[in-house]
Amino acid sequence: MEFPVQTANPAKIETACLVVPVFKDGDLLPVAAKLDDASERLIGQLIERGDFDARLGNVQLIPFAPGLNADRLMLVGLGSREKCQEGAFRKAVDAAFGALATLPADDATVAFNDVPVPDRACDWKARMVAEAAHRAIYRFNDFKSEPAPVPPLERVTLLVSEGGDSDAAREGGRIGDGIGQGINATRTLGNLPGNVCTPSYLAERAEQMAADSEGALTTEILDEQALEELGAHSLLSVGRGSVEPSRLIVMKYQGADDPDEAPHVLVGKGITFDSGGISLKPGEGMDEMKFDMCGAASVFGAVTSVLAIRPKVNLVAIVASAENMPDGRATKPGDIIKTLKGLSVEVLNTDAEGRLVLCDALTYAERFEPASVVDIATLTGAAIIALGHHATGLMSNDDDLALDLLDAGETAWDRAWHMPLWDEYQEQLDSNFADLANIGGRPAGTITAGCFLSRFTDKYPWAHLDIAGTAWHSGKQKGATGRPVSLLTQYLLDRSSDSQVEVGED
């Protein structure tokens, strides 16, 4: 998709659809005011007569507007000016692109850069527009005999008023384009069924990304023999009951001016299907356990975004992938396994398998002497109980890293919430027979899962993102969301040596 920037009289612009945001109080923004003058006060009259309600997210399409060169005019409600914060802006933009995706239009011009959002500059608004455009046109048709129509939208022009910062809008559009590509790549991986998206499939996908990157990305795949020789017995224990072989996937991007600069490491949980193992899950909703690899999918998505944007940062992406199934060879409750770090773990519940693959991947990350390590996992149902489906759970052994991730989430509007990781919670993991147990009981289940992972991260700054509540939608709208690709990419952009200011702030 293309995101050019244009500064012109909006009434003269030739486009399939001109999208104009409007406040509920009728106080027209500069672009809307010019269009109102050129169209015999069409916009003003619609508002005054009550024919258009500019409540937040309401959209009205006008197939023909006198005095304008645009084929169509679309009005988008912003609600009240006083409440126009980041969330309201995003809702209006999403509503606009949801409507655009239903039109037979291959281009559109949008005027959202005029909208005043406190502490958010032109680049941030352009980025939000580009991300929303990618999300809106996404369709998953891989297995449909009669595919759903794919929106023809290919070009979205960002309209900037005279005196506006066109360069900033252009850069924001470029970043949003890259992040949008990463979000949709994550959604596709997450939406693939478990009989297609296996650990081997993910490994092949990483190799193909490296081949397509023209040398920007390198990949190393550790198969089960290599993992056995390495001593990654915890990771291997999870896939023991499956016919699908486990994999550890390593992708490296060298973008910093100094190739020896310490890399930032992303670690993704890649359980391509989670039956629960011997601790079998209930049958209802088990189909959604194909989404248990969304942590891995978000790492692939972040790498996709990095390859598109090319920030000056060194990145290592690690995916620990296995399929958790029950058979005669499967790990049993009560079994004791030895991790790559040398700690022994009593497996009290085989459905707490994500931490068993992640702990070996986190130990493997030590060899890169990282500047930071962030793992991403659909780890606990308790995260949904605690935070619902709005915020990602965040735990960390380093307060500065936690704050950096929280800030990145606010900038990206892909927010997280900092949860405690106190020593008192660690006691719940005590085992009579091993160094630690893999679960700590029902109380504070999300936190004790983070405590388990923290035992393997003493050599570097580390944070854990529990995306169980944010990685996918259930029910009629079932599908992967692409979160937290935007947060992760923003975090890496903020670490880039060419990042002069935090993206998106005045």
Residue pairs with C-beta under 8 A, 6 or more apart in sequence:
1 130
1 133
1 134
1 137
1 153
1 154
1 155
1 156
1 177
1 180
2 154
2 155
2 156
3 126
3 129
3 130
3 133
3 155
3 156
3 157
3 158
3 170
3 173
3 174
3 176
3 177
4 155
4 157
4 158
4 170
4 173
5 126
5 157
5 158
5 160
5 166
5 169
5 170
5 173
6 13
6 109
6 157
6 158
6 159
6 160
7 159
7 160
7 161
7 162
7 164
7 166
8 159
9 34
10 18
10 20
10 31
10 34
10 35
10 38
10 68
10 109
10 111
10 159
11 34
11 35
11 37
11 38
11 39
11 67
11 68
11 69
12 69
13 69
13 70
13 109
13 157
13 159
14 69
14 70
15 69
15 70
15 71
15 107
15 108
15 109
15 157
16 70
16 71
16 72
16 103
16 105
16 106
16 107
16 108
17 61
17 70
17 71
17 72
17 73
17 74
17 100
17 103
17 105
17 107
17 108
17 109
18 35
18 68
18 70
18 72
18 73
18 74
18 108
18 109
18 111
19 74
19 76
19 96
19 100
19 108
19 109
19 110
19 111
19 112
20 29
20 31
20 32
20 35
20 43
20 73
20 74
20 75
20 76
20 111
21 29
21 32
21 75
21 76
21 77
21 78
21 92
21 96
21 111
21 112
21 114
21 115
22 28
22 29
22 32
22 43
22 47
22 52
22 54
22 75
22 76
22 77
22 78
23 29
23 54
23 78
23 79
23 80
23 81
23 84
24 53
24 54
24 55
24 56
24 77
24 78
24 79
24 80
24 81
25 80
25 81
26 44
26 47
26 48
26 54
27 81
28 36
28 43
28 44
29 111
29 114
29 115
30 114
30 161
31 111
31 114
31 159
31 161
32 43
32 111
32 114
35 42
35 43
35 65
35 68
35 73
36 42
36 43
36 44
38 67
38 68
39 65
39 66
39 67
39 68
39 73
40 66
40 67
42 62
42 65
42 66
42 73
43 52
43 75
45 51
46 52
46 60
46 75
47 54
52 58
52 60
52 75
52 77
53 77
54 75
54 77
54 78
54 79
55 77
55 79
56 77
56 78
56 79
56 83
56 88
56 91
56 92
57 76
57 77
57 79
57 91
57 92
57 94
57 95
58 76
58 77
58 95
59 74
59 75
59 76
59 77
59 95
59 96
59 98
59 99
60 74
60 75
61 72
61 73
61 74
61 99
61 103
62 72
62 73
62 74
62 75
63 72
64 71
64 72
65 72
65 73
70 109
71 105
72 103
72 105
74 96
74 99
74 100
76 92
76 95
76 96
76 99
77 92
77 95
78 84
78 88
78 89
78 92
78 115
79 88
79 92
81 116
84 115
84 116
84 117
85 117
85 118
86 117
86 120
86 413
87 413
89 112
89 115
89 117
89 120
89 125
89 128
90 128
90 132
90 413
92 112
92 115
93 112
93 128
93 129
93 132
94 132
94 135
94 136
96 110
96 112
96 132
97 132
97 133
97 135
97 136
97 137
98 136
100 108
100 133
100 136
100 151
100 153
101 136
101 137
101 151
101 153
102 151
103 151
103 153
104 152
105 152
105 153
106 152
106 153
106 154
106 155
107 153
107 154
107 155
107 156
107 157
108 153
108 155
108 156
108 157
109 156
109 157
109 159
110 129
110 156
110 157
110 158
110 159
111 159
112 125
112 128
112 129
112 158
113 122
113 125
113 126
113 158
113 159
113 160
113 161
113 164
113 169
114 159
114 161
114 164
115 125
117 124
117 125
119 505
119 506
120 504
120 505
120 506
121 165
121 168
121 504
121 505
121 506
122 160
122 164
122 165
122 168
122 169
122 172
123 165
123 168
123 169
123 171
123 172
123 175
123 503
123 504
124 172
124 411
124 503
124 504
124 505
125 169
125 172
126 158
126 168
126 169
126 170
126 171
126 172
126 173
126 176
127 172
127 173
127 175
127 176
127 179
127 503
127 504
128 176
128 413
129 156
129 158
129 173
129 176
130 156
130 172
130 173
130 174
130 175
130 176
130 177
130 179
130 180
131 176
131 179
131 180
131 183
131 486
133 153
133 156
133 180
134 176
134 177
134 179
134 180
134 181
134 183
134 184
135 180
135 183
135 184
135 482
136 151
136 153
137 150
137 151
137 153
138 184
138 187
139 147
139 148
139 149
139 150
139 151
140 187
140 188
140 191
140 479
141 147
141 148
141 150
142 188
142 191
142 192
143 193
158 169
158 170
158 173
160 166
160 169
172 503
172 504
174 309
175 309
175 493
175 503
177 308
178 304
178 305
178 306
178 308
178 309
178 489
179 305
179 309
179 412
179 485
179 486
179 489
181 304
181 305
181 308
182 301
182 302
182 303
182 304
182 305
182 306
182 308
182 482
182 485
182 489
183 301
183 305
183 482
183 483
183 485
183 486
184 482
185 297
185 300
185 301
185 304
186 294
186 297
186 298
186 300
186 301
186 304
186 480
186 482
186 485
187 297
187 479
187 480
187 481
187 482
188 480
189 197
189 202
189 205
189 293
189 296
189 297
189 300
189 301
189 480
190 290
190 291
190 293
190 294
190 297
190 471
190 472
190 479
190 480
190 482
191 479
191 480
192 201
192 290
193 290
194 272
194 273
194 289
194 290
194 323
197 272
197 290
197 293
198 244
198 272
198 323
199 239
199 244
199 245
199 246
199 247
199 270
199 272
199 321
199 322
199 323
200 244
200 245
200 247
201 272
202 247
202 249
202 270
202 272
202 293
202 296
202 300
202 319
202 321
203 221
203 247
203 249
203 321
205 300
206 219
206 221
206 249
206 251
206 300
206 319
207 219
207 221
209 217
209 219
209 251
209 300
209 303
209 304
209 307
210 217
210 218
210 219
210 251
213 307
216 253
216 254
216 255
216 307
216 310
217 251
217 252
217 253
217 303
217 307
218 251
218 252
219 249
219 250
219 251
219 252
220 249
220 250
220 252
221 247
221 248
221 249
221 250
222 230
222 232
222 247
222 248
222 249
222 250
223 245
223 247
224 236
224 239
224 245
224 246
224 247
226 248
227 235
227 236
227 246
227 248
227 360
228 236
230 340
230 364
231 338
231 340
232 248
232 339
232 340
232 360
232 364
233 337
233 338
233 339
233 340
233 360
234 337
234 338
234 339
234 340
234 345
234 356
234 357
234 359
234 360
235 246
235 248
235 320
235 322
235 340
235 356
235 357
235 360
235 361
236 246
236 322
237 331
237 335
237 337
237 347
237 356
238 246
238 271
238 277
238 322
238 324
238 331
238 353
238 356
238 357
239 245
239 246
239 322
239 323
239 324
240 329
240 330
240 331
241 277
241 278
241 324
241 325
241 326
241 327
241 328
241 329
241 330
241 331
242 322
242 323
242 324
242 325
242 327
243 325
244 272
244 322
244 323
246 321
246 322
246 323
246 357
247 270
247 319
247 321
247 322
248 318
248 319
248 320
248 321
248 360
248 361
248 364
249 270
249 317
249 318
249 319
249 321
250 316
250 317
250 318
250 364
251 303
251 316
251 317
251 318
251 319
252 263
252 314
252 315
252 316
252 317
253 303
253 306
253 307
253 313
253 314
253 315
253 316
253 317
254 314
255 306
255 310
255 311
255 312
255 313
255 314
255 315
255 496
256 312
256 313
256 314
256 497
257 312
257 497
259 314
261 314
261 371
261 497
262 314
262 368
262 369
262 370
262 371
263 313
263 314
263 315
263 316
263 368
263 370
263 371
264 313
264 314
264 315
264 316
264 370
264 371
264 372
264 373
264 374
264 491
264 492
264 495
265 315
265 316
265 317
265 318
265 365
265 368
265 370
265 372
265 373
265 374
266 299
266 302
266 303
266 315
266 316
266 317
266 318
266 373
266 374
266 375
266 376
266 488
267 299
267 317
267 318
267 319
267 320
267 358
267 361
267 362
267 365
267 373
267 374
267 375
267 376
268 293
268 295
268 296
268 297
268 298
268 299
268 300
268 317
268 318
268 319
268 320
268 375
268 376
268 377
269 292
269 293
269 295
269 296
269 320
269 354
269 357
269 358
269 375
269 376
269 377
269 378
269 379
270 293
270 295
270 296
270 319
270 320
270 321
270 322
270 357
271 289
271 292
271 293
271 321
271 322
271 323
271 324
271 353
271 354
271 357
272 290
272 292
272 293
272 321
272 322
272 323
273 289
273 290
273 292
273 323
273 324
273 325
274 281
274 289
274 292
274 324
274 351
274 353
274 354
275 281
275 286
275 289
275 324
275 325
275 326
276 324
276 326
276 350
276 351
277 324
277 325
277 326
277 330
277 331
277 350
277 351
277 353
278 326
278 330
278 331
278 332
278 333
278 350
279 333
279 349
279 350
279 351
280 326
280 351
281 289
281 351
285 474
288 472
288 474
288 478
291 378
291 471
291 472
291 480
292 324
292 354
292 378
293 321
293 378
294 378
294 467
294 471
294 472
294 480
295 354
295 375
295 376
295 377
295 378
295 379
295 465
295 467
295 471
296 319
296 320
296 321
297 471
297 480
298 376
298 467
298 471
298 482
298 483
298 484
298 485
298 488
299 317
299 318
299 319
299 376
299 488
300 317
300 319
301 482
301 485
301 488
302 317
302 485
302 488
302 489
302 492
303 315
303 317
305 485
305 489
306 313
306 315
306 489
306 492
309 489
309 493
311 492
311 493
311 495
311 496
311 498
311 499
312 496
312 497
312 498
313 492
313 493
313 495
313 496
313 497
315 492
316 365
316 368
316 370
318 361
318 364
318 365
319 361
320 357
320 358
320 360
320 361
321 357
322 353
322 357
324 350
324 351
324 353
326 350
330 350
331 337
331 347
331 350
332 347
332 350
333 347
333 348
333 349
333 350
334 346
334 347
334 348
335 346
335 347
336 344
336 345
336 346
336 347
336 433
336 434
337 344
337 345
337 347
337 356
338 344
338 345
339 345
339 359
339 360
339 363
339 456
340 359
340 360
340 363
340 364
341 359
341 360
341 363
341 455
341 456
343 435
343 436
343 455
343 456
344 434
344 435
344 436
345 356
345 359
345 431
345 434
345 435
345 436
345 437
345 438
346 431
346 432
346 433
346 434
346 436
346 437
346 438
347 356
347 437
347 438
348 437
348 438
348 439
349 438
349 439
352 438
352 439
352 449
354 377
354 378
354 379
354 449
355 377
355 379
355 438
355 449
355 452
355 453
356 438
358 375
358 377
358 453
359 452
359 453
359 455
359 456
361 375
362 373
362 375
362 453
362 456
362 457
362 462
363 456
365 373
365 460
366 459
366 460
369 460
370 460
371 460
371 461
371 495
372 398
372 401
372 460
372 461
372 462
372 463
372 495
373 457
373 460
373 461
373 462
373 463
374 401
374 405
374 462
374 463
374 464
374 465
374 488
374 491
375 453
375 462
375 463
375 464
375 465
376 465
376 467
376 484
376 488
377 464
377 465
377 466
377 467
377 468
378 466
378 467
378 468
378 471
379 446
379 449
379 464
379 466
379 468
380 445
380 446
380 449
380 466
380 468
381 445
381 468
382 442
382 444
382 445
382 446
382 449
383 393
383 446
383 466
383 467
383 468
383 469
384 468
384 469
386 393
386 419
386 446
387 393
387 417
387 469
388 469
389 469
389 470
389 473
390 415
390 469
390 470
391 415
391 416
391 417
391 469
391 470
392 409
392 414
392 415
392 416
392 417
392 465
392 466
392 467
392 469
392 470
392 483
392 484
392 487
393 416
393 417
393 419
393 446
393 450
393 464
393 465
393 466
393 467
393 468
393 469
394 402
394 405
394 406
394 416
394 417
394 418
394 419
394 463
394 464
394 465
394 466
395 402
395 418
395 419
395 420
395 421
395 446
395 447
395 450
395 454
395 463
395 464
395 466
396 402
396 405
396 418
396 421
396 461
396 462
396 463
396 464
397 421
397 454
397 457
397 458
397 461
397 462
397 463
398 461
398 462
398 463
400 461
401 461
401 462
401 463
402 418
402 463
404 491
404 494
405 416
405 463
405 465
405 487
405 491
406 415
406 416
406 418
407 494
407 502
408 487
408 488
408 490
408 491
408 494
409 415
409 416
409 484
409 487
409 490
411 490
411 494
411 502
411 503
411 504
411 505
412 486
412 487
412 489
412 490
413 486
414 483
414 484
414 485
414 486
414 487
414 490
415 487
416 465
416 484
416 487
419 446
419 447
419 450
420 447
421 447
421 450
421 451
421 454
425 440
425 444
425 447
425 448
425 451
426 451
426 454
428 440
428 441
428 443
428 444
428 448
428 451
429 436
429 437
429 439
429 440
429 448
429 451
429 452
429 455
430 436
430 437
431 437
436 452
436 455
438 452
439 445
439 448
440 448
440 449
440 451
440 452
441 448
446 466
449 466
450 464
450 466
453 462
453 464
454 462
454 464
465 484
465 487
467 483
467 484
470 481
470 483
470 484
471 480
471 481
471 483
472 478
472 479
472 480
472 481
473 479
473 481
490 503
493 499
493 503
494 502
494 503
